[in-house]
């Protein structure tokens, strides 16, 4: 089974953004996008940690990876 976030949390995110109602397919699609983006950030953050000679991924690695991916 592929990795996914809790549907209730994805729905909550959409509602926090202003949606009154959310369809199941909207939840599923956003869930897939969030997981894929999160995996890409994670992979980049792991490379950053390794380059720094660490095995532990730190918050700064995630932040740097996300900032560089958005450019």
Protein Blocks (a to p, Z undefined) as FASTA:
>chain_A
ZZdddfklmmmmmmmnopabdcfklmmmmmmmmmmmmmmmmmmmmmmmmmnopabdcfkl
mmmmmmmmmZZ
